[in-house]
Amino acid sequence: MFKEVRKSILFFGRIFLILPIFLISDTIDIEINNAISSYKQYIDAINSYNEKDYKSTYNGLSLYLKDNSSNKRINFILGRSAFELKRYKEALISYEKVLLEDPNNNRAYLEMAKTYFVLKKYKKARKQFNFILKQEIPDIVRSNIEKFIQKIDLQKKKHFLKKIVIFGFSYDTNTNNNADKGNYTIYIPELSSSIELSNNKEKVTGKAMLSTVILNHKYKVKDNISSENNLVFYSQNHHNNHEKDIGVISVATTMSYLQSKYKVSMGFSYDFVSLDNKSYIKSYSIVSMLNKKLSNNIGYLGYLKYNKQLFVDKINQTKDSNTIELLNSIIIPTKLYGTNSLALILGKTYKENGVRTDINKYYYNIKLSNSYNLSKSLIIKVKLNQNIIKYKDNDVNFIKKRDDKQYNSSLGLVKLLNKNLSIDTNIQYIKNKSNHSPFKYDKYILKTNIIYNF
């Protein structure tokens, strides 16, 4: 009996001695497997970061840091990934963890300052930037920080005044011919006025001196609300044909509301045009505009505009008109092929009074343009434009409605001499087809402008 009890005690004793060894062995295997899995997760996340796959990096390191919360290198990479994913508050938390472990980490201070800047917490951003400037840092880093501080100062600034002066020369191979009414455009901003010049089958070359003065004032009401005012003086003086001399005074004011991905504007403009030193047209416009970022590489610009033209002298008052115009355009900037844009303009013009048959019309205009930087200081610009105009009334002289098709192409070069001075040269070819023979013509226009802004 005693022997059997003794055997039982020895048997169970051995089991209790061996069992912990098995349990400990299993625990060690689990811990080793977890460590291997965690390390692999860490390596995958670092590889993703090197490949700029910030989403995978963020997801991987967020799990890894549950057991490695004080790793300053991982916290920094997690902060950079969060910043690129626009998780700015989480980025700040990661940078703060880095600074808890390493209070002298200038890179973490710099990234934190940039994050504050993006969040528009300019006071905190400036404080961080100023702290870094007191340290020993590379000159290129110091220069970049100073640019950030300048941007912060601009954000606090309320009034902005830009002045532009343009002097130019124009050579026209067929100055007697224009497509009835031509929209007159000068640099910035676009004028709403139209001018009507006589048409003549005979080709006559013309030379003109061009001059423009632009005053642009912007007032920032709030960070996302601003008002902009433009005053433009323009003159075109012909060498031997002063009856075609043009003068324009344009006044425009616009209110804008800005968000991160779009800008909404509402503006009003008044243009006064003189021809041959005589009052010619008064023009009023109201325009609503939308700029929207559709994606990182695609932008949208659209507007709806109403324009009213009133001729000053009684002889031409039968030409008074109203125009409604809608524009939709897509802008695609690329690294390899420059900035490309495609625009479609739809418009309708109708007369105020009278019996003229050359006022009521509708039109559509397709514009394609490309701007490409050949170098830092040389830009090439290409524009293609097709404008189709259909008149609604039968012309008594031709016993049919008038249809015009205008093709316009231009090639230009802009040379930046310095930050204030540039030279703009372009050659333009215009061909106007019409079922009314007096309006058929083609021409070349060469323009060169010296542009100074200050």
Backbone torsions as a table, in degrees:
resi	resn	phi	psi	omega
1	MET	NA	-48.1	-179.3
2	PHE	-63.2	-38.4	-179.1
3	LYS	-65.7	-38.7	-179.6
4	GLU	-66.8	-41.5	177.6
5	VAL	-61.4	-43.2	-178.2
6	ARG	-62.0	-40.6	179.2
7	LYS	-64.0	-39.7	179.9
8	SER	-63.7	-42.7	-179.5
9	ILE	-63.3	-42.0	179.5
10	LEU	-65.0	-37.9	-179.2
11	PHE	-64.3	-50.7	-178.8
12	PHE	-68.5	-30.3	177.7
13	GLY	-64.1	-40.7	178.2
14	ARG	-64.4	-39.8	179.0
15	ILE	-60.8	-45.7	-179.0
16	PHE	-65.6	-28.9	177.4
17	LEU	-75.9	-38.0	-177.1
18	ILE	-79.0	-36.8	-175.4
19	LEU	-54.1	-48.7	178.8
20	PRO	-57.6	-33.1	-179.9
21	ILE	-63.2	-43.3	177.7
22	PHE	-64.1	-43.3	-179.4
23	LEU	-63.2	-44.2	179.7
24	ILE	-63.6	-40.6	179.7
25	SER	-60.5	-44.2	178.6
26	ASP	-63.1	-41.7	-179.9
27	THR	-61.9	-43.0	179.8
28	ILE	-62.5	-42.3	179.5
29	ASP	-61.4	-42.3	179.7
30	ILE	-63.3	-44.5	-179.0
31	GLU	-64.5	-39.9	179.0
32	ILE	-64.7	-44.2	179.5
33	ASN	-62.3	-41.4	178.1
34	ASN	-63.2	-41.8	-179.2
35	ALA	-64.7	-43.1	178.7
36	ILE	-62.7	-45.1	179.5
37	SER	-62.4	-42.7	179.8
38	SER	-64.8	-41.2	-179.9
39	TYR	-65.1	-41.1	177.6
40	LYS	-62.4	-40.8	177.5
41	GLN	-60.4	-41.3	178.7
42	TYR	-63.7	-46.7	-179.6
43	ILE	-62.5	-43.4	178.9
44	ASP	-61.3	-40.3	-179.3
45	ALA	-66.4	-41.3	178.8
46	ILE	-65.0	-42.1	177.5
47	ASN	-62.0	-39.8	177.6
48	SER	-63.6	-39.5	179.4
49	TYR	-63.7	-42.7	178.7
50	ASN	-64.6	-27.6	178.4
51	GLU	-92.7	7.2	178.9
52	LYS	62.3	27.7	172.8
53	ASP	-92.8	79.0	-169.9
54	TYR	-69.2	-28.5	179.6
55	LYS	-66.0	-46.4	177.9
56	SER	-64.7	-38.6	177.8
57	THR	-61.4	-47.1	-178.2
58	TYR	-61.4	-47.0	-178.9
59	ASN	-64.0	-42.6	-178.5
60	GLY	-67.9	-45.4	-177.0
61	LEU	-73.6	-28.7	177.3
62	SER	-60.0	-39.8	177.1
63	LEU	-73.8	-40.5	-177.7
64	TYR	-63.8	-37.1	-175.7
65	LEU	-73.7	-8.3	176.8
66	LYS	-61.7	-31.6	179.2
67	ASP	-109.4	0.9	-178.6
68	ASN	-138.1	47.9	-170.2
69	SER	-65.3	-19.6	-176.5
70	SER	-100.8	8.6	-179.8
71	ASN	-75.7	107.8	-172.4
72	LYS	-68.1	-34.5	179.4
73	ARG	-66.1	-43.5	-179.8
74	ILE	-68.0	-39.1	177.7
75	ASN	-62.1	-37.7	179.3
76	PHE	-66.0	-46.1	179.9
77	ILE	-64.4	-37.9	176.8
78	LEU	-63.9	-39.5	177.6
79	GLY	-63.8	-42.9	177.9
80	ARG	-64.0	-40.6	179.5
81	SER	-66.2	-42.0	178.0
82	ALA	-62.3	-39.1	178.7
83	PHE	-62.2	-46.7	-179.4
84	GLU	-64.2	-26.9	178.4
85	LEU	-90.3	6.3	179.6
86	LYS	64.6	26.7	172.5
87	ARG	-95.3	69.6	-167.7
88	TYR	-65.8	-39.6	-179.5
89	LYS	-66.0	-37.8	176.9
90	GLU	-69.3	-33.3	176.1
91	ALA	-62.6	-42.9	179.1
92	LEU	-61.2	-41.1	179.4
93	ILE	-61.0	-42.3	-179.6
94	SER	-65.4	-41.6	179.3
95	TYR	-66.6	-35.6	177.2
96	GLU	-64.2	-36.6	176.7
97	LYS	-65.5	-37.1	176.9
98	VAL	-62.0	-44.8	-177.0
99	LEU	-71.1	-24.1	174.3
100	LEU	-65.8	-37.5	179.4
101	GLU	-84.3	-31.3	-176.4
102	ASP	-140.0	84.6	-175.3
103	PRO	-62.5	-15.4	-177.8
104	ASN	-104.1	19.5	-178.6
105	ASN	-80.1	95.8	-176.7
106	ASN	-63.8	-34.0	-179.3
107	ARG	-64.7	-38.6	178.0
108	ALA	-66.0	-39.8	176.5
109	TYR	-61.3	-42.0	-178.4
110	LEU	-64.7	-46.5	-179.6
111	GLU	-66.1	-34.6	177.3
112	MET	-66.3	-40.0	178.3
113	ALA	-63.0	-42.2	178.1
114	LYS	-62.6	-37.8	179.8
115	THR	-66.7	-43.3	175.9
116	TYR	-60.1	-37.9	-179.8
117	PHE	-63.0	-45.7	179.6
118	VAL	-63.4	-35.7	179.0
119	LEU	-78.4	1.5	-179.9
120	LYS	63.9	25.5	172.6
121	LYS	-93.7	73.6	-168.4
122	TYR	-68.0	-32.2	179.6
123	LYS	-63.8	-45.9	178.7
124	LYS	-67.7	-38.9	179.7
125	ALA	-62.5	-46.0	179.8
126	ARG	-61.5	-40.5	-179.9
127	LYS	-60.2	-44.1	179.7
128	GLN	-66.8	-43.9	179.6
129	PHE	-61.6	-43.9	179.7
130	ASN	-62.6	-36.3	178.1
131	PHE	-62.9	-42.5	-178.4
132	ILE	-68.8	-36.2	-179.6
133	LEU	-61.9	-23.7	179.0
134	LYS	-79.0	-10.2	-178.2
135	GLN	-92.7	170.1	174.7
136	GLU	-83.7	106.4	-176.6
137	ILE	-132.5	157.5	178.2
138	PRO	-60.2	152.3	-177.6
139	ASP	-61.2	-37.3	-178.5
140	ILE	-67.2	-35.4	176.8
141	VAL	-67.7	-41.9	178.7
142	ARG	-61.5	-42.3	179.6
143	SER	-62.7	-43.2	179.3
144	ASN	-64.4	-38.8	178.9
145	ILE	-64.8	-40.9	179.0
146	GLU	-63.2	-33.8	176.3
147	LYS	-67.1	-38.8	177.0
148	PHE	-62.8	-41.8	-179.7
149	ILE	-64.9	-37.7	176.3
150	GLN	-62.6	-39.3	178.0
151	LYS	-64.7	-37.7	178.2
152	ILE	-63.7	-41.5	178.1
153	ASP	-62.9	-38.0	178.8
154	LEU	-66.3	-34.1	179.1
155	GLN	-64.8	-30.5	179.9
156	LYS	-82.5	-19.7	-177.6
157	LYS	-71.5	140.5	-177.1
158	LYS	-100.2	-40.7	-174.4
159	HIS	-107.9	135.3	177.6
160	PHE	-131.8	127.7	-179.5
161	LEU	-123.9	122.9	177.8
162	LYS	-118.1	136.0	178.4
163	LYS	-123.3	132.4	-179.9
164	ILE	-130.1	131.5	176.9
165	VAL	-122.2	129.7	-177.7
166	ILE	-128.1	128.3	172.6
167	PHE	-121.4	133.1	-175.5
168	GLY	-147.4	174.4	179.4
169	PHE	-133.6	139.9	-179.3
170	SER	-128.7	137.0	175.3
171	TYR	-125.5	121.9	-174.4
172	ASP	-119.4	124.1	-178.1
173	THR	-78.7	-8.8	-177.2
174	ASN	-150.9	66.5	-172.1
175	THR	-68.9	-17.5	-178.6
176	ASN	-79.1	-12.1	-173.6
177	ASN	-116.0	129.1	171.9
178	ASN	-141.3	155.0	-177.3
179	ALA	-79.5	71.4	178.6
180	ASP	59.9	-80.8	177.5
181	LYS	-120.7	130.4	178.2
182	GLY	-117.6	127.7	176.2
183	ASN	-64.1	129.7	-174.8
184	TYR	-98.4	120.9	-175.8
185	THR	-120.9	129.8	174.5
186	ILE	-131.4	110.8	170.9
187	TYR	40.6	-99.6	-179.2
188	ILE	-136.7	131.7	-8.7
189	PRO	-88.7	179.7	174.6
190	GLU	-72.8	130.1	176.4
191	LEU	-85.7	147.9	-178.7
192	SER	-90.5	-8.2	-174.9
193	SER	-70.5	153.4	170.9
194	SER	-122.8	152.1	174.7
195	ILE	-126.5	145.9	-179.5
196	GLU	-116.6	120.8	179.7
197	LEU	-116.6	158.5	-177.7
198	SER	-68.9	151.6	176.7
199	ASN	-108.7	139.5	-176.1
200	ASN	-145.2	133.5	-177.8
201	LYS	-65.1	-27.4	-176.6
202	GLU	-74.2	130.7	178.1
203	LYS	-83.4	125.9	177.9
204	VAL	-132.1	127.1	178.2
205	THR	-76.0	151.2	-179.9
206	GLY	-141.6	142.3	176.4
207	LYS	-118.7	142.3	-178.2
208	ALA	-145.7	147.4	172.1
209	MET	-97.2	134.4	-177.2
210	LEU	-115.2	138.5	175.8
211	SER	-144.5	139.5	-177.3
212	THR	-140.7	137.1	172.0
213	VAL	-125.5	126.4	-178.2
214	ILE	-123.6	127.4	173.7
215	LEU	-115.1	122.0	-178.2
216	ASN	-122.9	121.6	178.6
217	HIS	-119.7	129.4	178.3
218	LYS	-121.6	132.7	178.2
219	TYR	-121.3	123.4	-179.3
220	LYS	-90.8	104.7	179.9
221	VAL	-69.1	-49.3	174.4
222	LYS	-139.2	179.9	179.7
223	ASP	-59.5	-30.3	-176.6
224	ASN	-116.8	8.6	178.0
225	ILE	-129.9	129.7	-179.8
226	SER	-145.0	157.8	172.8
227	SER	-120.9	143.5	-178.4
228	GLU	-131.5	134.0	-178.8
229	ASN	-126.4	134.6	179.8
230	ASN	-124.0	137.3	172.7
231	LEU	-127.6	121.6	-174.7
232	VAL	-125.9	133.2	172.2
233	PHE	-118.0	127.4	-178.3
234	TYR	-135.0	141.8	175.4
235	SER	-142.2	144.5	176.7
236	GLN	-131.2	109.5	-175.1
237	ASN	-111.0	117.4	-177.2
238	HIS	-84.5	149.9	-173.5
239	HIS	-69.2	-52.1	-176.5
240	ASN	-124.5	14.5	-176.4
241	ASN	-140.4	72.6	-172.3
242	HIS	-70.7	-14.5	177.3
243	GLU	-68.2	-12.5	176.7
244	LYS	-101.6	7.0	177.7
245	ASP	-63.0	136.3	-175.5
246	ILE	-123.9	140.6	171.8
247	GLY	-131.3	138.7	-178.7
248	VAL	-134.5	134.6	168.2
249	ILE	-121.1	124.6	-177.0
250	SER	-127.0	133.4	176.6
251	VAL	-125.0	130.6	-179.1
252	ALA	-141.7	143.3	175.1
253	THR	-135.3	139.6	-175.1
254	THR	-139.3	136.4	172.3
255	MET	-107.0	135.9	-176.3
256	SER	-130.8	144.3	174.4
257	TYR	-120.7	124.2	-172.5
258	LEU	-116.1	132.9	170.7
259	GLN	-124.8	177.7	-174.1
260	SER	-61.3	-34.3	-175.0
261	LYS	-115.3	-0.7	179.1
262	TYR	-155.5	160.7	177.4
263	LYS	-138.0	128.2	179.5
264	VAL	-113.3	133.0	-177.4
265	SER	-133.9	150.2	173.7
266	MET	-135.3	125.2	-174.7
267	GLY	-135.4	160.6	176.5
268	PHE	-133.4	140.0	178.6
269	SER	-138.8	152.0	175.4
270	TYR	-131.1	128.2	179.0
271	ASP	-123.3	138.2	175.4
272	PHE	-122.1	125.1	-176.4
273	VAL	-117.8	133.4	173.8
274	SER	-115.0	145.7	178.4
275	LEU	-128.6	126.2	-177.3
276	ASP	56.6	40.2	178.6
277	ASN	63.0	21.6	177.3
278	LYS	-123.0	143.8	178.8
279	SER	-57.9	134.5	-173.1
280	TYR	-125.2	-60.8	-175.6
281	ILE	-135.5	142.7	165.6
282	LYS	-113.4	132.7	-174.5
283	SER	-131.9	135.6	179.6
284	TYR	-124.1	136.9	-179.6
285	SER	-137.0	144.7	169.9
286	ILE	-125.2	131.0	-177.0
287	VAL	-137.8	136.7	171.8
288	SER	-114.3	135.0	-170.5
289	MET	-133.0	147.2	177.0
290	LEU	-131.9	123.1	169.0
291	ASN	-108.5	128.0	-177.6
292	LYS	-139.3	138.7	175.5
293	LYS	-90.3	108.2	-177.9
294	LEU	-78.4	-34.4	176.5
295	SER	-158.5	-174.8	179.4
296	ASN	-63.6	-24.8	-175.0
297	ASN	-116.7	0.9	-176.5
298	ILE	-132.9	131.2	176.7
299	GLY	-121.2	157.0	-179.6
300	TYR	-125.9	138.5	173.0
301	LEU	-132.1	127.7	177.5
302	GLY	-142.1	150.6	175.0
303	TYR	-149.6	156.9	172.1
304	LEU	-123.3	122.5	-173.5
305	LYS	-127.7	138.8	172.0
306	TYR	-116.2	131.2	-178.4
307	ASN	-130.2	136.3	177.7
308	LYS	-121.9	125.8	179.7
309	GLN	-113.9	129.5	179.4
310	LEU	-124.9	122.2	177.8
311	PHE	-82.0	141.1	-171.9
312	VAL	-75.4	-49.0	-176.4
313	ASP	-82.0	149.8	-174.6
314	LYS	-64.5	-29.3	-177.8
315	ILE	-61.2	-37.6	-176.0
316	ASN	-97.2	2.6	-174.3
317	GLN	-67.0	-15.5	174.5
318	THR	-70.9	-8.4	178.6
319	LYS	-92.9	-1.8	179.9
320	ASP	-54.2	139.2	-173.3
321	SER	-148.8	164.8	173.4
322	ASN	-125.7	139.8	-179.5
323	THR	-131.7	135.5	171.8
324	ILE	-115.6	128.0	-174.6
325	GLU	-133.1	137.5	179.1
326	LEU	-124.0	129.4	177.9
327	LEU	-120.1	137.1	170.2
328	ASN	-131.1	128.1	-179.1
329	SER	-142.9	151.8	177.4
330	ILE	-118.2	132.9	178.8
331	ILE	-117.4	126.0	-177.4
332	ILE	-125.5	100.3	174.6
333	PRO	-83.2	135.4	178.5
334	THR	-133.6	156.1	178.4
335	LYS	-76.1	-37.5	-174.5
336	LEU	-86.4	-33.3	-171.1
337	TYR	-119.3	16.5	177.9
338	GLY	74.2	-161.4	-179.8
339	THR	-99.9	124.3	-177.8
340	ASN	-115.4	145.7	177.3
341	SER	-142.6	146.0	177.0
342	LEU	-130.7	125.8	-175.9
343	ALA	-129.9	144.3	173.9
344	LEU	-125.3	124.1	179.6
345	ILE	-115.1	127.7	174.9
346	LEU	-115.6	134.7	-176.9
347	GLY	-147.0	156.8	176.6
348	LYS	-140.5	130.9	177.9
349	THR	-119.3	135.0	177.5
350	TYR	-137.3	149.0	-172.5
351	LYS	-79.9	154.9	177.1
352	GLU	-78.8	-45.0	-177.3
353	ASN	-160.5	-177.9	176.3
354	GLY	86.6	-178.3	-174.4
355	VAL	-118.5	14.7	-179.1
356	ARG	-61.8	145.7	-179.0
357	THR	-104.9	3.7	-176.9
358	ASP	-111.3	24.0	-179.6
359	ILE	-111.7	-53.1	-178.1
360	ASN	-66.5	121.3	-177.5
361	LYS	-162.1	164.0	167.9
362	TYR	-133.6	155.6	-173.2
363	TYR	-150.3	157.7	168.2
364	TYR	-137.9	145.8	-171.3
365	ASN	-132.7	125.8	176.9
366	ILE	-110.7	125.6	-178.1
367	LYS	-123.0	133.5	175.9
368	LEU	-127.8	129.3	-178.0
369	SER	-141.3	154.9	177.5
370	ASN	-141.0	135.4	175.4
371	SER	-124.8	121.3	-173.5
372	TYR	-130.2	130.7	178.4
373	ASN	-83.2	106.9	174.7
374	LEU	-69.7	-32.2	174.5
375	SER	-154.2	-175.1	179.9
376	LYS	-64.8	-24.7	-175.2
377	SER	-118.1	5.0	-178.2
378	LEU	-132.2	124.0	-177.1
379	ILE	-122.7	133.9	174.9
380	ILE	-106.9	137.3	-178.5
381	LYS	-127.0	132.4	178.0
382	VAL	-124.8	133.0	179.5
383	LYS	-133.8	136.6	174.5
384	LEU	-126.7	136.9	-172.0
385	ASN	-145.4	129.6	173.4
386	GLN	-123.9	123.9	-177.9
387	ASN	-121.8	120.4	179.6
388	ILE	-112.2	125.0	-175.9
389	ILE	-121.9	129.6	178.4
390	LYS	-124.2	121.8	-180.0
391	TYR	-88.4	145.6	-171.9
392	LYS	-89.1	-22.4	-173.5
393	ASP	-105.4	147.1	174.0
394	ASN	-70.6	133.8	176.5
395	ASP	-83.4	129.6	-174.7
396	VAL	-67.1	-26.4	-178.9
397	ASN	-79.2	-31.2	-175.7
398	PHE	-109.6	-6.3	179.4
399	ILE	55.1	34.5	176.0
400	LYS	-163.3	161.2	179.0
401	LYS	-74.6	147.0	-178.6
402	ARG	-90.0	134.7	173.9
403	ASP	-126.1	129.4	178.3
404	ASP	-120.4	144.8	170.7
405	LYS	-129.7	119.6	-178.9
406	GLN	-114.3	130.4	178.0
407	TYR	-114.2	127.8	-174.1
408	ASN	-133.5	123.0	177.2
409	SER	-132.7	145.4	-179.3
410	SER	-146.0	151.3	177.4
411	LEU	-131.5	127.8	-175.8
412	GLY	-138.6	157.4	175.3
413	LEU	-127.5	135.7	175.5
414	VAL	-118.6	122.5	178.5
415	LYS	-108.9	118.7	178.6
416	LEU	-88.9	110.9	-179.2
417	LEU	-80.8	-39.9	171.8
418	ASN	-158.0	-171.2	-174.9
419	LYS	-67.3	-16.2	-178.3
420	ASN	-110.5	-20.1	-169.6
421	LEU	-124.1	135.7	178.0
422	SER	-149.1	160.8	176.9
423	ILE	-122.2	130.4	-177.7
424	ASP	-120.4	119.1	178.5
425	THR	-125.4	133.5	176.5
426	ASN	-149.5	150.5	175.5
427	ILE	-117.4	136.8	-172.5
428	GLN	-128.1	135.8	175.6
429	TYR	-117.0	129.2	-178.9
430	ILE	-124.4	129.8	174.5
431	LYS	-129.0	124.0	-179.1
432	ASN	-114.3	118.8	175.8
433	LYS	-102.5	140.6	-178.5
434	SER	-151.5	148.9	174.3
435	ASN	-82.2	-1.6	170.9
436	HIS	-108.6	110.9	-168.7
437	SER	-55.4	-33.7	-179.5
438	PRO	-62.1	-15.7	-176.1
439	PHE	-104.4	10.7	173.5
440	LYS	-86.9	128.2	177.5
441	TYR	-168.1	167.6	170.0
442	ASP	-144.4	158.4	-176.5
443	LYS	-162.6	160.2	170.2
444	TYR	-116.6	140.5	175.2
445	ILE	-128.4	126.1	176.8
446	LEU	-111.2	127.5	-179.8
447	LYS	-130.0	140.3	173.7
448	THR	-132.6	128.8	-179.0
449	ASN	-127.5	140.1	168.8
450	ILE	-103.8	122.2	-173.2
451	ILE	-115.7	124.4	178.8
452	TYR	-123.9	122.6	177.6
453	ASN	-121.9	143.1	-177.2
454	PHE	-153.2	NA	NA
